[in-house]
Amino acid sequence: MIDVLLADDQALVRGGFRALLDAEDDVRVVGEAATGDDAVALALQHLPDVVLMDVRMPGTDGLAATRRIVADPRAAGVHIVVVTTFELDEYVAEAIRAGASGFLVKDTEPADLVRAVRVAARGDALLSPTVTRRLLARVALATRDVVAPAALADLTPREREVLVEVAHGLSNDEIARALHLSESTVKTHVSRVLTKLGARDRAQLVVVAYEAGLVRPGWAG
């Protein structure tokens, strides 16, 4: 069962999300928060698999709430998906830097929202292709002086290859086909890369790869 916490200052939005998610056999809503402070408190109380977090809320906003949740060791298994009306690049980039696993706009189709919850619960990055391209371009432009994390030296050549493909937005299955590996081998490599780089999830691997200069928008690899 996937436990979900809803954080949005609009009761109608929370109600709509709850009705949609509670209709799924493998998903349940364990709490609702109308403010960022309440979102943090409930996230640390329930430790849900996924938090659907609005950006603009009274007091502590969704991005600050995300940082506070991610910083708490108890919430290591909590995956945050930022959901907002505004598909603005600065929100997307800041959400990922804050530790969010993905980003959705509120007019997302119902089926896509349910899928997003399941994807996030697995620990996979959740960004639409158009949002991903813009986010990565923004990160790359902001990184004028490339400084590779020291931990990159600990990666094997194959792990670097896998990291680059993750940064290109490929799934484990797609990476397996591209590098002629089994999907289980790719999962092992991704897990090791996450550990070596101290990254929370695939979304952070994407940012690390671009900030380190391993890939740039428009590069084939």
Disulfide bonds with the S-S distance in Angstrom:
none
